[in-house]
Amino acid sequence: QVQLVESGGGLVQVGGSLRLSCAASGGIFSINTMRWLRQAPGKQQELVASITSRGNTNYKDSVQGRATISRDNAKNTVYLQMTSLKPEDTAVYYCNALQPNGIDYWGKGTLVTVSS
């Protein structure tokens, strides 16, 4: 069983930056693909960024160049750094751990509000 706890959300001004963290416990963190997804009010959940166990990263087009996902396997933590934030980045951001066997786990989410 993997537990994920996100932190770092809050109210940010347009153009600002923030770093989300997701601390994992249980399981073997280093073998998981870690993902950040978000869900804005009234919209479907969407994948923002992912990082494999080998460190390969992938980003949603709209955050490419503004987001950086990273992981620290020693700390069992994955991060999402976002810059040049826009109002459309407002959402609840969820951390997801995808195990090699296909089972995934979710955090409870952290709210990011980008205010103009």
C-alpha positions in Angstrom: 0.0 0.0 0.0 1.3 3.4 -1.0 0.3 6.6 0.7 0.8 9.9 -1.1 0.6 13.3 0.5 0.7 16.5 -1.6 1.8 19.9 -0.3 2.7 23.2 -1.7 -0.6 24.4 -3.2 -2.1 27.8 -2.5 -2.9 31.1 -3.9 -0.5 32.5 -6.5 -0.6 35.6 -8.7 -0.5 35.3 -12.4 3.0 35.0 -13.5 4.1 33.5 -10.2 5.7 30.2 -9.4 5.2 27.4 -7.0 6.6 24.0 -6.2 4.3 21.1 -5.3 5.7 18.2 -3.4 4.4 14.7 -3.0 5.7 12.5 -0.2 5.3 8.8 -0.6 5.3 6.1 1.9 4.9 2.4 1.5 6.0 0.4 -1.5 9.2 0.9 -3.4 9.2 4.5 -4.5 12.0 4.2 -7.0 10.3 1.7 -9.3 7.1 3.7 -9.7 6.2 6.1 -12.5 5.2 9.2 -10.7 2.6 11.6 -12.2 0.9 14.9 -11.5 -2.6 15.3 -12.7 -5.0 18.1 -12.2 -8.7 18.8 -12.3 -10.2 22.2 -12.7 -13.7 23.0 -11.7 -16.2 21.6 -14.2 -13.4 20.0 -16.3 -12.0 16.5 -16.7 -8.9 15.4 -15.0 -5.8 15.8 -17.1 -2.2 14.6 -16.9 0.2 17.4 -16.3 3.5 15.7 -16.1 5.1 12.3 -15.5 8.5 10.9 -14.6 9.5 7.3 -14.9 11.7 5.3 -12.7 14.5 6.1 -15.1 13.9 9.8 -14.9 12.2 10.1 -18.3 9.8 13.0 -18.2 6.7 13.9 -20.2 4.5 17.1 -20.1 1.2 18.3 -21.1 1.6 20.6 -24.1 0.1 23.6 -22.3 2.7 23.4 -19.4 5.7 22.5 -21.6 8.5 24.9 -20.8 6.7 26.1 -17.6 6.7 22.9 -15.6 9.5 20.7 -14.3 8.8 17.4 -12.7 11.6 15.8 -10.6 12.0 13.1 -8.1 14.2 12.4 -5.2 14.2 8.7 -4.6 16.2 9.1 -1.4 13.4 11.2 0.0 10.6 9.3 -1.6 9.3 12.6 -3.0 8.3 13.9 -6.4 8.1 17.6 -7.2 6.3 19.7 -9.7 7.8 23.1 -10.2 5.7 25.5 -12.2 6.5 29.0 -13.4 4.7 31.7 -15.3 1.4 30.5 -13.8 -1.8 31.3 -15.6 -5.4 31.4 -14.4 -6.0 28.3 -16.4 -3.6 26.5 -14.2 -6.1 26.8 -11.4 -7.0 23.3 -10.3 -6.7 20.6 -7.7 -3.4 18.9 -8.3 -3.1 15.2 -7.6 -0.1 13.0 -7.2 -0.3 9.5 -8.6 2.1 6.6 -8.2 1.9 4.0 -11.0 3.5 0.7 -10.1 5.0 -1.6 -12.7 2.1 -4.1 -12.1 -0.4 -1.4 -13.2 -1.8 -0.6 -9.8 -1.8 3.0 -9.0 -2.3 5.1 -5.9 -3.6 8.6 -5.5 -3.0 11.5 -3.1 -5.9 13.6 -1.8 -4.8 16.6 -3.9 -3.7 20.1 -3.2 -5.5 23.2 -4.5 -3.6 25.7 -6.7 -5.4 29.0 -7.4 -3.9 31.4 -9.8 -5.3 34.9 -9.3 -5.2 37.8 -11.6 
